[in-house]
Amino acid sequence: MPFANFKIPAGTLDEKQKETLVTRTTELYVEIYGERARATTLVLVEEVADGGWGIGGTVLTSAMLQEPAED
């Protein structure tokens, strides 16, 4: 069974965007494995609470992601 697990910051995608993520991921697996993969493809979209994730040892928040990048 093909499986994809997306972890996203909570509140950053609306229901339609999540649906698109699930649909397009399923279509990608079907493109790779053939139509037989459609019925068994599992796509999980998990929302991670603000401050519950980080990169490079730094805990990130949604506010930090919205700040302009420093040059």
N, C-alpha and C positions, 0 to 999 in steps of 0.2 A: 504494500500500500504506500503510494507516494505521500509524503508528509512535509508540510512547510509550517514553521512557527515564526510569526512576526511579533516582535515586542516593540511597542510604540509608546511614546509619552502619552499619558492619559489626557483625553480631551483634544488631541491634535487632529483626529480624523472624525468626520461625521459618519453616519450610518451608510450613506451612499458611497463614500470613499472606501469604507471597509468592504462593502459588497463588491466594489470594483477590484479591490485587492484580491479577494477570494476568487472571483470569476477569472481574472487574468492569470492568476497563479495556476488555477485548475487548467486553463487553456494551454499554458506553457507545458505542464506535465503531459497533457494529451498530445501536444505537438511532438514531444520527445518520445513518449512511451506508446503512443497510439490511443485510439478511442477506448480501449479496454481499461485505461487508467482513470477515466472520468468517474466511474461509479465508486471507486475506492480512494480517491484523492481526498486527503484531510488537510484543511488549511485552518490554522488557529491564529487568531489575532488577539494578542494579549495587551491590555493597557497597563502600563507600569506607572505607579503613583509618582507624582512630582517629587524629585529628589531621591527616587529609588533606583537610580542608575547613574553611571559615570563612565568617563573615558580617561585613560591615562592617570588613574589614581585620583581624579577630581570628580566629586559628586556634582551632577548637573541638574539644573532646574529649567523649566520652560522659560522663565524670565531671562536666564543666561543665553538661551538659544535665540532669543529675539533681539539681543543686543547686536549692534553693527560690529562686523569683524574689524579687528585692529590691523592696520597696515604695517 
